[in-house]
Amino acid sequence: MQQGSGILTTRQRRLAWLGFLLAAIQAPVSAKLVSDSSWLFSLCVALMVATVIIADDAARRRPADAHSGD
């Protein structure tokens, strides 16, 4: 049984992980340095990128012959 391909290429997946890590690190740093709540934007971006990574992971674990409607 072969595994399915994900929605991201290998390069896009690496860039998504890099973007997630940078946004996740930047959020608490900016929360410490800035008095307003603009750091929440970085947190939202990190969560959205994490959602895409999780969706790609699920697509990769699905068998290649499985249909998206199942």
C-alpha positions as CSV (number, residue, x, y, z in Angstrom):
1,M,0.0,0.0,0.0
2,Q,1.5,3.3,-1.1
3,Q,1.1,6.5,0.8
4,G,-0.7,9.4,-0.9
5,S,1.0,12.6,-1.8
6,G,0.5,15.7,0.3
7,I,-0.9,19.0,-0.8
8,L,2.6,20.6,-0.4
9,T,5.8,19.8,-2.2
10,T,8.9,19.0,-0.1
11,R,10.2,22.5,-0.6
12,Q,6.9,24.1,0.3
13,R,6.7,21.9,3.4
14,R,10.2,23.0,4.6
15,L,9.3,26.6,4.0
16,A,6.0,26.1,5.9
17,W,7.9,24.7,8.9
18,L,10.4,27.6,8.7
19,G,7.5,30.1,8.6
20,F,5.8,28.4,11.5
21,L,8.9,28.4,13.6
22,L,9.7,32.1,12.9
23,A,6.1,33.2,13.6
24,A,5.9,31.1,16.7
25,I,9.2,32.6,18.0
26,Q,8.4,36.1,17.0
27,A,5.0,36.2,18.8
28,P,6.3,36.0,22.4
29,V,9.3,38.2,21.7
30,S,7.1,41.0,20.3
31,A,4.6,40.5,23.2
32,K,7.5,41.2,25.5
33,L,8.8,44.2,23.6
34,V,5.5,45.9,22.3
35,S,2.9,47.3,24.6
36,D,-0.1,46.7,22.3
37,S,-1.6,43.4,21.2
38,S,-0.2,43.3,17.7
39,W,1.7,40.1,18.6
40,L,-1.6,38.2,18.3
41,F,-1.3,38.6,14.5
42,S,1.9,36.5,14.6
43,L,0.2,33.9,16.7
44,C,-2.7,33.7,14.2
45,V,-0.3,33.3,11.3
46,A,1.6,30.5,13.1
47,L,-1.7,28.7,13.8
48,M,-2.8,29.0,10.2
49,V,0.5,27.6,8.9
50,A,0.3,24.8,11.5
51,T,-3.1,23.9,10.2
52,V,-1.8,23.6,6.6
53,I,1.1,21.4,7.8
54,I,-1.3,19.2,9.7
55,A,-3.6,18.9,6.6
56,D,-0.6,18.0,4.5
57,D,0.5,15.4,7.0
58,A,-3.0,13.9,6.9
59,A,-3.0,13.8,3.1
60,R,0.4,12.1,3.1
61,R,-0.7,9.4,5.6
62,R,-3.8,8.6,3.5
63,P,-3.3,5.6,1.2
64,A,-2.7,6.6,-2.5
65,D,-5.8,4.7,-3.7
66,A,-8.2,6.4,-1.2
67,H,-10.6,8.9,-2.6
68,S,-11.1,12.4,-1.0
69,G,-14.8,11.7,-0.5
70,D,-14.2,8.7,1.8
